[in-house]
Amino acid sequence: MANLMAFSSFLLSLQKSITKNTENTSVWQKTFRKYKAIMENAENNLGIQKKLFHEIQKNIPKHRTLVDIISEVLHIGSDAAYNRIRCDKLLNIEEASTLCKHFRIPFDLSTGAGSMSHFDCTYRPIDLSMPGEYLNYMFALSGNIEKLRAAGDSEMLMSATDIPVFHLLSQKELTLFKLYTWTHSIYDYKDSLEDFMREVETPELLNCYQKIKREYELTPSTEIWTANTINTTLMLINYYLDIYVFPNKDLPLLLCRQVLNILDKLEKWAENGSKGESKTPLQLFVSEMELENTYVLMRHSGRTNCLVKLFTINSLNISDAEFCRETERWLIKLAKRSIPLCGGSEKERIKFFNTQRERVRYLIEKISGSF
């Protein structure tokens, strides 16, 4: 900054020289325009650098200082970090790139080309024609949940337009059925449901399911369901019943029983206000408003990232700080406007779960009469 002020003084003296000297005025003016452009570019770079550090400041844990984290990420001393934060020294392209990558800030924002109206996200396409594709996706999800839980002060907030994957994974056949319906609709899978289940089911995948389920049960969560959260799953079972995918009633009846298993377990957890054998805190709400999508917000160590459901099983992974803050505010306000089902809310809890079970039993009756 001091260098920029000195350069500004130099420009002023240069401009005075131009007014005093009438000889070679065009040369003097060309020189002045050249150095003025250099100064304006430096000022622009300083503005971008200030904006970058402002975004980084919003992403760091409250118990850490900006200078310590910059020193750590760039592998420089505290004085060098202070110089960059105060904009006494401009970041070079490698340093700016390193900071953007570490804090998941769009690089075009740091170069001045972008704005906070757009951001980067992570998306992993799942093509089940490629061996191991789905398993790799689940391993990535498992890794995210494990890191979240290991942080110690972790928490999950979610809205559920469909049964969340964390609840599905305890019911193997129901999980694989949901995967089959997605594969059938997106990739025109031609083999039977039974063949698909035999192809996909592996010990590695089932172990991964159990690991995700275990990590979820050890992570405190706030969940907002609706009266129609299970409907998507029931409608899928009903649809594949109507197009004669099931050779007999055994599998569709099993799928319905597994939906009931999920409801039974969730009701018990809601009554206790905790989940799993470890009695991890759980808050469950039912929204009287229909939700537009399923969001899973993960908070840990002052940082957040958000999974936004895409299609039946996939999702976008977004770590943009502003998007996560806005999503968090929305989820918190939504919970306040929703009906609590935990603890002493016995009447509302019984009413909600009995209504859900009636829908499943209606489908069970239809299945039983179809064969």
C-alpha positions as a Python dict, from the first residue, in 0.01 Angstrom:
ca = {
    (1, 'M'): (0, 0, 0),
    (2, 'A'): (287, 236, 85),
    (3, 'N'): (449, 162, -250),
    (4, 'L'): (123, 246, -426),
    (5, 'M'): (102, 582, -245),
    (6, 'A'): (460, 662, -345),
    (7, 'F'): (379, 570, -704),
    (8, 'S'): (74, 797, -690),
    (9, 'S'): (298, 1088, -577),
    (10, 'F'): (529, 1011, -866),
    (11, 'L'): (236, 1036, -1111),
    (12, 'L'): (135, 1374, -969),
    (13, 'S'): (486, 1511, -1012),
    (14, 'L'): (496, 1365, -1363),
    (15, 'Q'): (170, 1541, -1448),
    (16, 'K'): (309, 1872, -1318),
    (17, 'S'): (615, 1827, -1536),
    (18, 'I'): (393, 1782, -1841),
    (19, 'T'): (214, 2112, -1772),
    (20, 'K'): (545, 2297, -1720),
    (21, 'N'): (724, 2155, -2021),
    (22, 'T'): (563, 2231, -2353),
    (23, 'E'): (840, 2062, -2551),
    (24, 'N'): (786, 1695, -2636),
    (25, 'T'): (440, 1710, -2477),
    (26, 'S'): (315, 1406, -2668),
    (27, 'V'): (603, 1193, -2534),
    (28, 'W'): (537, 1311, -2179),
    (29, 'Q'): (163, 1241, -2213),
    (30, 'K'): (227, 892, -2355),
    (31, 'T'): (458, 818, -2060),
    (32, 'F'): (198, 949, -1816),
    (33, 'R'): (-81, 730, -1966),
    (34, 'K'): (146, 427, -1947),
    (35, 'Y'): (225, 472, -1577),
    (36, 'K'): (-135, 568, -1497),
    (37, 'A'): (-253, 239, -1649),
    (38, 'I'): (3, 53, -1436),
    (39, 'M'): (-127, 226, -1124),
    (40, 'E'): (-492, 158, -1207),
    (41, 'N'): (-412, -210, -1263),
    (42, 'A'): (-233, -224, -927),
    (43, 'E'): (-531, -62, -755),
    (44, 'N'): (-763, -314, -920),
    (45, 'N'): (-544, -602, -804),
    (46, 'L'): (-545, -467, -450),
    (47, 'G'): (-926, -449, -458),
    (48, 'I'): (-946, -808, -578),
    (49, 'Q'): (-700, -919, -309),
    (50, 'K'): (-905, -745, -39),
    (51, 'K'): (-1218, -918, -166),
    (52, 'L'): (-1043, -1256, -166),
    (53, 'F'): (-929, -1219, 195),
    (54, 'H'): (-1278, -1100, 290),
    (55, 'E'): (-1425, -1423, 148),
    (56, 'I'): (-1159, -1632, 325),
    (57, 'Q'): (-1234, -1458, 656),
    (58, 'K'): (-1598, -1574, 628),
    (59, 'N'): (-1486, -1936, 581),
    (60, 'I'): (-1247, -1981, 874),
    (61, 'P'): (-1337, -2114, 1222),
    (62, 'K'): (-1395, -1847, 1486),
    (63, 'H'): (-1115, -1979, 1708),
    (64, 'R'): (-852, -1938, 1432),
    (65, 'T'): (-690, -1614, 1314),
    (66, 'L'): (-666, -1521, 950),
    (67, 'V'): (-291, -1463, 965),
    (68, 'D'): (-225, -1807, 1115),
    (69, 'I'): (-431, -1983, 850),
    (70, 'I'): (-275, -1787, 560),
    (71, 'S'): (71, -1869, 698),
    (72, 'E'): (-24, -2235, 721),
    (73, 'V'): (-182, -2263, 375),
    (74, 'L'): (87, -2067, 187),
    (75, 'H'): (377, -2199, 400),
    (76, 'I'): (503, -1850, 478),
    (77, 'G'): (587, -1665, 800),
    (78, 'S'): (348, -1448, 998),
    (79, 'D'): (506, -1123, 878),
    (80, 'A'): (474, -1231, 514),
    (81, 'A'): (111, -1328, 577),
    (82, 'Y'): (40, -987, 737),
    (83, 'N'): (193, -811, 435),
    (84, 'R'): (-44, -993, 201),
    (85, 'I'): (-352, -945, 422),
    (86, 'R'): (-278, -570, 455),
    (87, 'C'): (-218, -565, 78),
    (88, 'D'): (136, -433, 126),
    (89, 'K'): (238, -718, -102),
    (90, 'L'): (34, -853, -392),
    (91, 'L'): (-39, -1224, -413),
    (92, 'N'): (119, -1397, -708),
    (93, 'I'): (-91, -1626, -930),
    (94, 'E'): (25, -1943, -752),
    (95, 'E'): (-64, -1804, -409),
    (96, 'A'): (-408, -1685, -524),
    (97, 'S'): (-475, -2024, -685),
    (98, 'T'): (-366, -2210, -369),
    (99, 'L'): (-596, -2002, -148),
    (100, 'C'): (-893, -2041, -383),
    (101, 'K'): (-845, -2417, -401),
    (102, 'H'): (-805, -2458, -24),
    (103, 'F'): (-1108, -2245, 67),
    (104, 'R'): (-1313, -2355, -236),
    (105, 'I'): (-1358, -2004, -367),
    (106, 'P'): (-1419, -1972, -745),
    (107, 'F'): (-1090, -1865, -902),
    (108, 'D'): (-1260, -1620, -1139),
    (109, 'L'): (-1386, -1434, -830),
    (110, 'S'): (-1024, -1388, -717),
    (111, 'T'): (-924, -1255, -1059),
    (112, 'G'): (-1209, -1008, -1075),
    (113, 'A'): (-1398, -1184, -1353),
    (114, 'G'): (-1665, -1335, -1135),
    (115, 'S'): (-1906, -1241, -860),
    (116, 'M'): (-2085, -1413, -578),
    (117, 'S'): (-2385, -1467, -805),
    (118, 'H'): (-2229, -1796, -913),
    (119, 'F'): (-2001, -2053, -753),
    (120, 'D'): (-1835, -2390, -805),
    (121, 'C'): (-1984, -2719, -693),
    (122, 'T'): (-1885, -3084, -709),
    (123, 'Y'): (-2086, -3335, -909),
    (124, 'R'): (-1995, -3698, -972),
    (125, 'P'): (-2193, -3861, -1256),
    (126, 'I'): (-2290, -4221, -1183),
    (127, 'D'): (-2293, -4449, -1486),
    (128, 'L'): (-2373, -4798, -1365),
    (129, 'S'): (-2248, -4945, -1692),
    (130, 'M'): (-1902, -4868, -1551),
    (131, 'P'): (-1796, -5124, -1288),
    (132, 'G'): (-1741, -4973, -947),
    (133, 'E'): (-1889, -4632, -1036),
    (134, 'Y'): (-2165, -4646, -777),
    (135, 'L'): (-1932, -4799, -517),
    (136, 'N'): (-1685, -4510, -564),
    (137, 'Y'): (-1972, -4262, -521),
    (138, 'M'): (-2076, -4427, -194),
    (139, 'F'): (-1714, -4438, -75),
    (140, 'A'): (-1694, -4061, -135),
    (141, 'L'): (-2015, -4006, 63),
    (142, 'S'): (-1881, -4228, 340),
    (143, 'G'): (-1560, -4024, 353),
    (144, 'N'): (-1753, -3698, 381),
    (145, 'I'): (-1968, -3827, 667),
    (146, 'E'): (-1667, -3971, 846),
    (147, 'K'): (-1479, -3638, 828),
    (148, 'L'): (-1789, -3459, 950),
    (149, 'R'): (-1835, -3682, 1250),
    (150, 'A'): (-1461, -3683, 1336),
    (151, 'A'): (-1467, -3302, 1370),
    (152, 'G'): (-1632, -3338, 1711),
    (153, 'D'): (-1859, -3032, 1688),
    (154, 'S'): (-2037, -3166, 1381),
    (155, 'E'): (-2407, -3143, 1301),
    (156, 'M'): (-2640, -3219, 1010),
    (157, 'L'): (-2948, -3022, 911),
    (158, 'M'): (-3169, -3163, 640),
    (159, 'S'): (-3499, -3122, 463),
    (160, 'A'): (-3650, -3443, 328),
    (161, 'T'): (-3871, -3451, 20),
    (162, 'D'): (-3789, -3823, -4),
    (163, 'I'): (-3666, -4076, 251),
    (164, 'P'): (-3306, -3967, 324),
    (165, 'V'): (-3037, -4209, 213),
    (166, 'F'): (-2914, -4240, 572),
    (167, 'H'): (-3243, -4410, 664),
    (168, 'L'): (-3262, -4620, 349),
    (169, 'L'): (-2924, -4785, 394),
    (170, 'S'): (-3046, -4999, 684),
    (171, 'Q'): (-3289, -5165, 440),
    (172, 'K'): (-3079, -5333, 172),
    (173, 'E'): (-3351, -5437, -74),
    (174, 'L'): (-3528, -5102, -58),
    (175, 'T'): (-3200, -4917, -123),
    (176, 'L'): (-3116, -5137, -422),
    (177, 'F'): (-3469, -5101, -555),
    (178, 'K'): (-3437, -4720, -552),
    (179, 'L'): (-3105, -4757, -732),
    (180, 'Y'): (-3267, -4986, -989),
    (181, 'T'): (-3550, -4741, -1063),
    (182, 'W'): (-3296, -4465, -1128),
    (183, 'T'): (-3085, -4689, -1354),
    (184, 'H'): (-3395, -4811, -1539),
    (185, 'S'): (-3523, -4460, -1608),
    (186, 'I'): (-3192, -4288, -1690),
    (187, 'Y'): (-2991, -4561, -1863),
    (188, 'D'): (-3275, -4782, -1997),
    (189, 'Y'): (-3151, -5082, -1802),
    (190, 'K'): (-3314, -5391, -1962),
    (191, 'D'): (-3238, -5676, -1720),
    (192, 'S'): (-3473, -5781, -1443),
    (193, 'L'): (-3477, -5626, -1096),
    (194, 'E'): (-3351, -5952, -948),
    (195, 'D'): (-3056, -5963, -1192),
    (196, 'F'): (-2974, -5602, -1113),
    (197, 'M'): (-2967, -5666, -740),
    (198, 'R'): (-2736, -5964, -785),
    (199, 'E'): (-2500, -5759, -1004),
    (200, 'V'): (-2479, -5455, -777),
    (201, 'E'): (-2476, -5621, -435),
    (202, 'T'): (-2121, -5685, -317),
    (203, 'P'): (-1966, -5724, 30),
    (204, 'E'): (-1776, -5397, -25),
    (205, 'L'): (-2097, -5208, -100),
    (206, 'L'): (-2284, -5352, 199),
    (207, 'N'): (-1992, -5269, 427),
    (208, 'C'): (-1996, -4914, 292),
    (209, 'Y'): (-2370, -4892, 363),
    (210, 'Q'): (-2310, -4999, 722),
    (211, 'K'): (-2027, -4749, 765),
    (212, 'I'): (-2239, -4456, 640),
    (213, 'K'): (-2529, -4565, 858),
    (214, 'R'): (-2299, -4588, 1163),
    (215, 'E'): (-2141, -4246, 1103),
    (216, 'Y'): (-2487, -4091, 1055),
    (217, 'E'): (-2608, -4237, 1384),
    (218, 'L'): (-2307, -4083, 1560),
    (219, 'T'): (-2368, -3734, 1414),
    (220, 'P'): (-2631, -3504, 1575),
    (221, 'S'): (-2900, -3412, 1324),
    (222, 'T'): (-3202, -3191, 1274),
    (223, 'E'): (-3443, -3335, 1016),
    (224, 'I'): (-3750, -3180, 858),
    (225, 'W'): (-3988, -3426, 692),
    (226, 'T'): (-4331, -3365, 542),
    (227, 'A'): (-4655, -3562, 529),
    (228, 'N'): (-4546, -3676, 181),
    (229, 'T'): (-4181, -3768, 240),
    (230, 'I'): (-4242, -4142, 197),
    (231, 'N'): (-4475, -4092, -101),
    (232, 'T'): (-4200, -4091, -363),
    (233, 'T'): (-4088, -4436, -254),
    (234, 'L'): (-4443, -4572, -234),
    (235, 'M'): (-4524, -4431, -579),
    (236, 'L'): (-4216, -4604, -724),
    (237, 'I'): (-4322, -4938, -577),
    (238, 'N'): (-4675, -4885, -708),
    (239, 'Y'): (-4551, -4786, -1056),
    (240, 'Y'): (-4328, -5091, -1095),
    (241, 'L'): (-4612, -5305, -965),
    (242, 'D'): (-4840, -5167, -1238),
    (243, 'I'): (-4587, -5238, -1518),
    (244, 'Y'): (-4536, -5595, -1395),
    (245, 'V'): (-4170, -5571, -1299),
    (246, 'F'): (-4228, -5788, -992),
    (247, 'P'): (-4275, -6158, -1083),
    (248, 'N'): (-4463, -6219, -758),
    (249, 'K'): (-4574, -6033, -449),
    (250, 'D'): (-4281, -6130, -225),
    (251, 'L'): (-4041, -5848, -314),
    (252, 'P'): (-4292, -5558, -324),
    (253, 'L'): (-4433, -5673, 11),
    (254, 'L'): (-4079, -5686, 152),
    (255, 'L'): (-4015, -5331, 26),
    (256, 'C'): (-4330, -5210, 199),
    (257, 'R'): (-4230, -5382, 523),
    (258, 'Q'): (-3893, -5211, 501),
    (259, 'V'): (-4062, -4871, 470),
    (260, 'L'): (-4254, -4965, 786),
    (261, 'N'): (-3923, -5059, 950),
    (262, 'I'): (-3787, -4712, 877),
    (263, 'L'): (-4099, -4551, 1023),
    (264, 'D'): (-4088, -4769, 1335),
    (265, 'K'): (-3724, -4687, 1404),
    (266, 'L'): (-3770, -4316, 1334),
    (267, 'E'): (-4071, -4298, 1567),
    (268, 'K'): (-3872, -4460, 1846),
    (269, 'W'): (-3586, -4217, 1790),
    (270, 'A'): (-3827, -3922, 1789),
    (271, 'E'): (-3981, -4036, 2115),
    (272, 'N'): (-3638, -4053, 2278),
    (273, 'G'): (-3499, -3744, 2108),
    (274, 'S'): (-3192, -3945, 2016),
    (275, 'K'): (-3079, -4201, 1759),
    (276, 'G'): (-2872, -4518, 1751),
    (277, 'E'): (-2715, -4708, 2037),
    (278, 'S'): (-2499, -4406, 2124),
    (279, 'K'): (-2812, -4193, 2191),
    (280, 'T'): (-2693, -3918, 1958),
    (281, 'P'): (-2917, -3606, 1968),
    (282, 'L'): (-3193, -3595, 1708),
    (283, 'Q'): (-3452, -3327, 1638),
    (284, 'L'): (-3734, -3428, 1408),
    (285, 'F'): (-3992, -3190, 1261),
    (286, 'V'): (-4275, -3223, 1011),
    (287, 'S'): (-4336, -2927, 784),
    (288, 'E'): (-4691, -2844, 683),
    (289, 'M'): (-4549, -2680, 370),
    (290, 'E'): (-4428, -2888, 78),
    (291, 'L'): (-4052, -2868, 33),
    (292, 'E'): (-3893, -2805, -305),
    (293, 'N'): (-3590, -3030, -260),
    (294, 'T'): (-3380, -3234, -20),
    (295, 'Y'): (-3092, -3038, 133),
    (296, 'V'): (-2833, -3189, 367),
    (297, 'L'): (-2625, -2920, 537),
    (298, 'M'): (-2313, -3042, 719),
    (299, 'R'): (-2155, -2814, 979),
    (300, 'H'): (-1820, -2873, 1145),
    (301, 'S'): (-1534, -2661, 1282),
    (302, 'G'): (-1698, -2340, 1165),
    (303, 'R'): (-1722, -2465, 806),
    (304, 'T'): (-2022, -2594, 613),
    (305, 'N'): (-2102, -2776, 294),
    (306, 'C'): (-2437, -2867, 145),
    (307, 'L'): (-2561, -3167, -52),
    (308, 'V'): (-2850, -3084, -283),
    (309, 'K'): (-3040, -3388, -409),
    (310, 'L'): (-3023, -3441, -783),
    (311, 'F'): (-3232, -3709, -955),
    (312, 'T'): (-3309, -4016, -740),
    (313, 'I'): (-2974, -4094, -579),
    (314, 'N'): (-2720, -3833, -687),
    (315, 'S'): (-2646, -3488, -547),
    (316, 'L'): (-2453, -3165, -592),
    (317, 'N'): (-2190, -3095, -326),
    (318, 'I'): (-2169, -2719, -262),
    (319, 'S'): (-1923, -2557, -23),
    (320, 'D'): (-1978, -2192, -116),
    (321, 'A'): (-1997, -2003, 214),
    (322, 'E'): (-2278, -1766, 116),
    (323, 'F'): (-2495, -2043, -32),
    (324, 'C'): (-2444, -2256, 281),
    (325, 'R'): (-2528, -1963, 512),
    (326, 'E'): (-2847, -1891, 320),
    (327, 'T'): (-2944, -2260, 322),
    (328, 'E'): (-2872, -2281, 695),
    (329, 'R'): (-3089, -1976, 766),
    (330, 'W'): (-3371, -2126, 560),
    (331, 'L'): (-3351, -2464, 736),
    (332, 'I'): (-3348, -2304, 1081),
    (333, 'K'): (-3651, -2087, 999),
    (334, 'L'): (-3828, -2383, 842),
    (335, 'A'): (-3775, -2587, 1158),
    (336, 'K'): (-3920, -2306, 1371),
    (337, 'R'): (-4234, -2303, 1153),
    (338, 'S'): (-4268, -2683, 1158),
    (339, 'I'): (-4428, -2920, 1407),
    (340, 'P'): (-4180, -3083, 1649),
    (341, 'L'): (-4217, -3460, 1686),
    (342, 'C'): (-3955, -3528, 1952),
    (343, 'G'): (-3986, -3561, 2325),
    (344, 'G'): (-4319, -3447, 2468),
    (345, 'S'): (-4494, -3395, 2132),
    (346, 'E'): (-4672, -3729, 2174),
    (347, 'K'): (-5004, -3640, 2009),
    (348, 'E'): (-4848, -3497, 1691),
    (349, 'R'): (-4594, -3778, 1674),
    (350, 'I'): (-4854, -4055, 1698),
    (351, 'K'): (-5078, -3880, 1445),
    (352, 'F'): (-4794, -3838, 1193),
    (353, 'F'): (-4660, -4192, 1207),
    (354, 'N'): (-5003, -4356, 1208),
    (355, 'T'): (-5095, -4161, 894),
    (356, 'Q'): (-4772, -4275, 725),
    (357, 'R'): (-4836, -4638, 816),
    (358, 'E'): (-5189, -4622, 675),
    (359, 'R'): (-5047, -4523, 336),
    (360, 'V'): (-4808, -4816, 339),
    (361, 'R'): (-5080, -5061, 442),
    (362, 'Y'): (-5303, -4936, 161),
    (363, 'L'): (-5029, -5026, -86),
    (364, 'I'): (-4979, -5362, 83),
    (365, 'E'): (-5347, -5441, 31),
    (366, 'K'): (-5318, -5351, -339),
    (367, 'I'): (-5010, -5574, -379),
    (368, 'S'): (-5176, -5865, -205),
    (369, 'G'): (-5475, -5840, -439),
    (370, 'S'): (-5265, -5813, -755),
    (371, 'F'): (-5125, -6168, -760),
}
